[in-house]
Amino acid sequence: MKDLNIKIRGGLFFGIMLILIVPFFQEKFHLMELAPLKGSVTAPQEPVFSFNGWFTGEFQEQQENYLNEAFGFRNLFVRINNQIAFSLFNKAKANGVIIGKNNYLYEENYVKAYYGTDFIGTDSISHRMQKLRFIQEVLAKQNKNIILVFAAGKGSFYPEYFPDHVKREKGITNYEKHIELARSLGLNFIDFNKYFIENKGRSKYPLYPQYGIHWSYYGMSLAADSIIRYIEKMRNIDMPDLFWDKIEMAPPKISDYDIADGMNIKFRLKTFDMAYPNLQIQASEGKTRPSILMISDSYYWDMFNFGISKAFTNDHFWYYNNQVYPNSFKSPVETSQLDLRAQIAQHDVIIIMATEANLPGFGWGFIEKAYNLLNNNPVSGVDAGFQEKLLVLREYIKSDKNWMEEITKKAAKRKISVDSMITLDATWQIQNDQKK
C-alpha cells in the first residue's frame, strides 16, 4: 500500500511538472503548429528590458502581461475553454456575440438595429439626408453621382432565430427612417435589405449564412452585379458585366463563417452548404469604366477582394471613411491625409454603403465634410475640431443614462426634440470647456 501511494504521488508530481514544462518548450521551440486565434486579437509583443523600466516596475508588469498572453499552447487552451462555454453553457466567449435559436449567431448591434434601440432620432437623420440631397444636386451639375447603398442586415433577415431574452417591442429604426427620407427627397439609393427579405424564400441559394454576420458570398455577388447595373442605368453607359460560369456548393468559407471563426472554438459547427460563384468581370474593350469612390463598412470587402475594380478605372475604398485602400496595403493611408476636393473631382461615382447596424454613423463624417466643402463653407482648423468633438460628445451623451434623463426633461420643457436637445447640450459643453 505504501509503495502504491508513493507511485501515485510520484505520478501526480510528474504529471504536474509535465503540464508546467511542456508549455515552456512549446513557446520556445514550437513543438506543434497551432492555428492562430481569429477575430480582433492582437499578438503580444515581448517587452524590451531597461533599467529604468525595472526600477519603476513597468518592465515586470509588461513581462507578466506578455507571459499571460504568449505561453505555449495558449491558443489551444483558449479554444477548449471557449468550446466548453459554447457546448455546455450556450455562451459565446466573443465580445457582442449572441447565440440564437438553432445556434444562429448574431452580433448584438444587429439586434439593436432591428428593434430600433439604437435609433439616433428623426432630426439627426433628416439633417444628414438634407445634406445628401444638396451634395447630390451639386455633383449632378458636374456630371457626377452619389449613391446610397443599404446593405442587408442579419437582424432583419433572421429575426425568427433571436433568443427569447433579447426580444422586445419594435420601435422606429434607423433603416426605416433613412429609407423614408431617401425616397421623399429623391436621393439615389439601392435597398438591398428589402430585396434580401423579399427573396428570402425564393432564392435558389442561401442569401445569408447561419454563422456569418455578412451577406453570403452568393448574396454579395448579386449585390455587386446590381450596383454595376444601377450605375450603368444612372449614367447611361455600358460597363463591363459581372458574370459567373459555375457555382460551387461547399461548407461556409470566407466571410460566411466569420462570427463562428471569431468565437475561436475547437470544433467546426455543422450547417448547410453555401454557394460560391466563380466570379468574372467581362473584358473592358468597348466598355465604359467610370471611376468610383466607395465609402463603406466591411460589407464591401468581398466585392473589393474578388476584383470588382475591373469594372472601373479606379476603385478607391475608404473603409469607414478612415483607412484608404488599396493604398493602405503597402503603408497606412488615412482619409485625413487626402485633399477631399481633389478626391471628389477625380471620381465619377461616390457610393456610401452600410448595413443596418452601422447606420447610426452612416458616412462616418464624409457627408458633413463634403457638404461643407461643396457649400463653399469649408470646415477647417478650429471649426473642424469643433465638429469632430460635437460628433463624439453626442454619441457619448446617448450612452450616458443619467445625462439622457436630463436631456429628455430639458427637451420636454423647451418643446423641442430630444435629438436637438442633445446637440444643444453638447455644443454648450464644448464651448464652456474651451473658455476654461
C-alpha positions in Angstrom: 0.0 0.0 0.0 2.8 2.3 0.9 4.6 1.7 -2.4 1.3 2.3 -4.2 0.9 5.7 -2.5 4.4 6.6 -3.4 3.8 5.7 -7.1 0.5 7.7 -7.1 2.3 10.8 -5.6 5.2 10.3 -8.0 2.8 10.1 -10.9 0.9 13.2 -9.8 4.2 15.1 -9.4 5.4 14.0 -12.8 2.0 15.0 -14.4 2.1 18.4 -12.8 5.7 19.0 -13.9 4.8 17.9 -17.4 1.9 20.4 -17.5 4.2 23.2 -16.4 7.2 22.3 -18.5 5.6 21.3 -21.9 4.0 24.8 -22.5 7.5 26.3 -21.9 9.1 24.1 -24.5 6.1 24.8 -26.9 6.7 28.5 -26.5 10.4 28.2 -27.1 10.7 25.5 -29.7 7.2 25.4 -31.3 6.8 21.6 -31.0 3.4 21.7 -32.6 2.0 24.1 -35.2 -1.2 25.7 -33.8 -3.6 27.8 -35.7 -3.7 31.4 -34.6 -6.8 32.9 -32.9 -9.1 34.7 -35.2 -11.1 37.9 -34.8 -9.9 41.0 -33.0 -6.8 39.5 -31.5 -3.6 41.4 -31.0 -0.4 39.4 -30.9 1.5 40.2 -27.7 5.0 41.8 -28.0 7.7 40.8 -25.6 8.9 43.9 -23.7 12.4 45.2 -24.1 14.4 45.2 -20.8 15.6 48.6 -19.4 17.0 49.5 -16.0 14.5 52.4 -15.8 11.6 50.0 -16.5 12.9 47.5 -14.0 13.2 50.0 -11.1 9.8 51.6 -11.9 8.2 48.1 -12.1 6.9 48.8 -15.6 9.0 46.1 -17.2 7.8 43.4 -14.7 4.2 44.4 -15.4 4.7 44.2 -19.2 6.5 40.9 -18.9 3.7 39.4 -16.8 1.1 40.5 -19.3 3.2 39.1 -22.1 3.7 35.7 -20.4 -0.1 35.5 -19.7 -0.8 36.0 -23.4 2.1 34.1 -25.0 2.7 30.9 -23.1 2.8 27.6 -25.1 -0.5 26.0 -26.2 -2.4 29.1 -25.1 -4.4 29.2 -28.4 -5.4 25.5 -27.8 -6.4 26.2 -24.2 -8.5 29.2 -25.3 -10.3 27.2 -27.9 -11.0 24.4 -25.5 -12.3 26.9 -22.9 -14.5 28.6 -25.5 -15.8 25.3 -26.7 -16.9 24.2 -23.2 -18.7 27.6 -22.7 -20.5 27.2 -26.0 -21.4 23.5 -25.9 -22.3 23.2 -22.2 -23.5 26.6 -21.2 -24.6 28.1 -24.6 -22.3 31.1 -24.1 -20.1 32.8 -26.7 -16.7 33.9 -25.4 -16.6 36.7 -28.0 -17.5 40.3 -27.5 -21.0 41.2 -28.5 -21.9 37.8 -30.0 -25.5 36.5 -29.3 -26.3 32.8 -29.7 -29.8 32.5 -31.2 -32.2 29.6 -31.7 -30.7 26.6 -33.6 -27.3 28.2 -32.9 -27.8 31.0 -35.3 -25.2 33.6 -34.5 -25.7 37.4 -34.3 -23.7 40.4 -33.3 -25.6 42.5 -30.7 -25.7 45.7 -32.8 -27.8 43.9 -35.4 -30.4 43.0 -32.8 -30.5 46.6 -31.6 -30.8 47.8 -35.2 -33.8 45.5 -35.8 -35.7 46.7 -32.7 -34.7 50.4 -33.1 -33.0 50.6 -29.7 -30.1 52.4 -31.4 -32.3 55.0 -33.1 -30.5 58.3 -33.4 -33.6 60.4 -33.8 -35.5 61.8 -36.7 -33.8 65.2 -36.6 -30.3 63.7 -36.9 -31.3 61.6 -39.9 -33.2 64.4 -41.5 -30.2 66.8 -41.3 -28.0 64.1 -42.7 -30.3 63.3 -45.7 -30.9 67.0 -46.4 -27.1 67.4 -46.8 -27.0 64.4 -49.0 -29.7 65.9 -51.3 -27.6 69.1 -51.6 -24.4 67.0 -52.4 -26.4 65.0 -55.0 -27.6 68.2 -56.7 -24.1 69.8 -56.8 -22.4 66.7 -58.1 -25.1 66.2 -60.8 -24.1 69.6 -62.3 -20.6 68.2 -62.5 -21.8 65.0 -64.2 -21.1 63.1 -61.0 -23.3 60.8 -59.0 -23.7 59.9 -55.4 -25.5 56.7 -54.5 -26.6 55.4 -51.1 -26.5 51.6 -50.7 -28.3 50.0 -47.8 -26.7 46.6 -47.4 -28.7 43.7 -46.0 -28.7 43.1 -42.2 -28.8 39.8 -40.4 -31.1 41.0 -37.8 -33.8 41.9 -40.3 -33.2 38.8 -42.3 -33.3 36.2 -39.5 -35.4 37.7 -36.6 -37.1 34.4 -36.1 -34.0 32.9 -34.6 -33.5 35.7 -32.0 -33.2 34.2 -28.5 -36.2 35.0 -26.3 -34.3 37.1 -23.8 -33.5 39.8 -26.5 -37.0 40.1 -27.9 -38.8 43.3 -27.2 -41.3 45.7 -28.8 -40.1 47.0 -32.1 -39.7 50.8 -32.4 -38.7 53.2 -35.2 -35.5 52.1 -36.8 -32.6 54.0 -38.4 -33.1 51.9 -41.5 -36.8 52.7 -41.9 -36.2 56.4 -41.4 -33.3 56.6 -43.8 -35.3 54.8 -46.5 -38.3 57.0 -45.9 -36.3 60.2 -46.2 -34.2 59.0 -49.1 -37.4 58.2 -51.1 -39.1 61.5 -50.2 -36.0 63.6 -51.0 -35.4 61.9 -54.3 -32.0 60.5 -53.4 -30.3 57.8 -55.4 -30.3 54.7 -53.4 -30.4 50.9 -53.5 -32.2 49.0 -50.8 -30.7 45.5 -50.6 -32.2 45.0 -47.1 -35.7 45.0 -48.6 -34.6 42.9 -51.6 -33.0 40.2 -49.5 -36.0 39.9 -47.2 -38.4 39.7 -50.2 -36.3 37.0 -51.8 -35.6 35.0 -48.6 -37.8 32.1 -49.6 -37.4 32.5 -53.4 -33.6 32.4 -53.8 -32.1 29.2 -55.2 -29.1 29.6 -52.9 -28.7 31.0 -49.4 -28.6 34.8 -49.2 -27.4 34.8 -45.6 -25.3 32.3 -43.6 -26.0 30.8 -40.2 -22.7 31.5 -38.6 -21.6 34.7 -40.5 -22.6 38.3 -40.0 -22.3 39.5 -43.6 -24.5 38.6 -46.6 -23.5 35.3 -48.2 -20.9 35.3 -50.9 -23.7 34.5 -53.3 -25.8 37.4 -52.0 -22.8 39.7 -52.3 -22.4 38.6 -55.9 -26.0 39.6 -56.7 -25.4 42.9 -54.9 -22.2 43.6 -56.9 -24.0 42.9 -60.1 -26.9 45.2 -59.1 -24.5 48.1 -58.2 -22.9 47.9 -61.7 -26.3 47.8 -63.4 -27.5 50.7 -61.3 -24.5 52.8 -62.3 -25.0 51.9 -66.0 -28.6 53.0 -65.9 -27.9 56.2 -64.0 -25.0 57.3 -66.2 -26.5 55.8 -69.4 -23.3 53.9 -70.1 -22.3 50.3 -71.0 -20.0 48.9 -68.3 -18.1 45.5 -68.2 -20.6 43.0 -66.9 -20.2 40.7 -63.9 -20.9 37.0 -64.6 -20.1 33.5 -63.4 -19.7 30.3 -65.3 -20.2 27.9 -62.4 -21.2 27.8 -58.8 -19.5 25.6 -56.2 -21.6 24.3 -53.2 -19.4 23.9 -50.2 -19.3 24.3 -46.4 -19.1 28.0 -45.3 -15.9 29.8 -46.0 -14.6 33.4 -46.4 -17.0 35.7 -44.6 -19.8 33.1 -44.4 -18.3 31.8 -41.2 -16.8 34.9 -39.7 -18.7 35.1 -36.3 -18.0 31.4 -35.6 -14.4 32.0 -36.5 -14.2 34.9 -34.1 -15.6 32.7 -31.3 -12.4 30.6 -31.5 -14.0 27.3 -30.6 -12.3 23.9 -31.0 -14.7 22.1 -33.4 -16.3 23.5 -36.6 -20.0 23.9 -36.4 -22.2 22.0 -38.9 -24.6 23.9 -41.2 -26.0 24.0 -44.7 -23.7 24.3 -47.7 -23.2 27.8 -49.2 -23.0 28.8 -52.9 -19.7 30.2 -54.3 -20.0 31.6 -57.8 -16.8 31.7 -59.9 -17.0 35.5 -60.4 -15.6 37.1 -63.6 -15.6 40.6 -65.0 -16.2 41.0 -68.7 -13.3 42.4 -70.8 -13.3 46.2 -70.9 -12.8 46.6 -74.6 -15.5 48.9 -76.0 -16.9 49.4 -72.5 -17.1 52.5 -70.2 -15.4 52.2 -66.9 -16.2 55.1 -64.5 -14.1 55.9 -61.5 -15.6 55.0 -58.2 -15.1 56.1 -54.6 -16.6 53.6 -52.2 -17.1 54.7 -48.6 -18.3 51.6 -46.7 -18.2 49.3 -43.7 -17.0 45.7 -44.1 -19.8 44.8 -46.5 -17.6 45.9 -49.4 -14.6 43.8 -48.6 -15.7 40.7 -50.5 -16.5 42.8 -53.6 -13.2 44.5 -53.3 -11.3 41.3 -52.9 -12.8 39.4 -55.8 -11.8 42.2 -58.2 -14.9 44.4 -58.9 -12.3 47.1 -59.6 -12.0 45.6 -63.1 -15.4 47.2 -63.9 -14.0 50.7 -63.0 -11.0 52.8 -64.0 -10.3 53.4 -60.3 -11.8 51.6 -57.3 -10.9 53.5 -54.1 -12.3 52.0 -50.9 -12.4 54.3 -47.8 -13.0 51.8 -45.0 -15.3 53.5 -42.5 -14.1 56.8 -44.1 -10.8 56.2 -42.4 -8.3 53.8 -44.0 -7.7 54.2 -47.7 -7.5 51.1 -49.9 -5.7 49.7 -51.9 -3.1 52.3 -50.8 -3.0 51.0 -47.2 -2.0 47.5 -48.2 1.6 48.9 -48.7 1.6 51.5 -45.9 -1.2 53.0 -43.8 -3.0 55.9 -45.5 -5.9 57.7 -43.9 -8.6 59.9 -45.4 -7.5 62.8 -43.2 -4.3 62.9 -45.2 -6.1 63.5 -48.5 -7.5 66.6 -50.2 -11.2 66.0 -50.2 -11.9 68.4 -53.0 -9.4 66.7 -55.3 -10.7 63.3 -54.4 -14.3 64.3 -55.3 -13.0 65.8 -58.6 -11.3 62.6 -59.7 -14.2 60.3 -59.2 -17.4 59.9 -61.4 -19.4 58.0 -58.8 -19.4 58.2 -55.0 -21.1 55.3 -53.1 -21.8 55.3 -49.4 -22.8 51.8 -48.2 -23.7 50.5 -44.8 -25.6 47.7 -43.1 -28.4 48.5 -40.7 -26.2 48.1 -37.6 -23.8 50.8 -38.8 -26.5 53.4 -39.9 -26.1 55.5 -36.7 -22.7 56.6 -38.1 -23.7 56.4 -41.8 -21.0 58.1 -43.9 -18.7 58.3 -40.8 -18.2 62.1 -41.3 -17.9 62.1 -45.1 -21.3 63.6 -45.6 -20.8 66.5 -43.3 -17.3 67.3 -44.7 -18.4 67.0 -48.3 -21.5 69.2 -47.6 -19.4 72.0 -46.0 -16.9 71.8 -48.9 -19.4 71.9 -51.7 -21.5 74.5 -49.9 -18.4 76.8 -50.0 -18.3 76.6 -46.3 -15.2 74.5 -45.7 -14.7 73.4 -42.2 -11.1 73.7 -41.2 -8.8 74.5 -38.2 -10.8 75.1 -35.0 -14.1 74.6 -36.8 -13.1 71.1 -37.9 -12.0 70.3 -34.4 -15.3 71.5 -33.1 -17.3 69.4 -35.5 -15.3 66.3 -34.6 -15.8 66.9 -30.8 -19.5 67.5 -31.4 -20.0 64.2 -33.1 -18.0 62.3 -30.4 -19.8 64.1 -27.5 -23.3 63.5 -29.0 -22.6 59.7 -29.1 -21.2 59.8 -25.5 -24.3 61.6 -24.2 -26.6 58.9 -25.8 -24.6 56.3 -23.9 -24.9 58.1 -20.5 -28.2 57.1 -18.9 -28.3 60.0 -16.3 -27.3 62.6 -18.9 -30.1 61.3 -21.3 -32.6 61.6 -18.5 -31.7 65.3 -18.1 -31.8 65.8 -21.8 -35.3 64.3 -22.1 -36.6 66.7 -19.3 -35.0 69.7 -21.0 -36.4 68.8 -24.4 -39.9 68.4 -23.0 -39.6 71.8 -21.2 -38.4 73.6 -24.3 -40.8 71.6 -26.5 -38.1 70.5 -28.9 -36.9 67.0 -29.9 -34.6 65.0 -27.8 -32.1 64.9 -30.6 -32.0 68.7 -30.9 -31.5 69.0 -27.2 -28.5 66.6 -27.4 -26.9 68.9 -29.9 -27.6 72.0 -27.8 -26.2 70.4 -24.7 -23.1 69.1 -26.5 -22.5 72.5 -28.1 -22.7 74.3 -24.7 -20.4 71.7 -23.1 -17.7 72.1 -25.7 -17.9 75.9 -25.8 -17.8 76.0 -22.0 -14.7 73.7 -21.9 -12.9 76.0 -24.4 -13.4 79.0 -22.2 -11.6 77.3 -19.2 
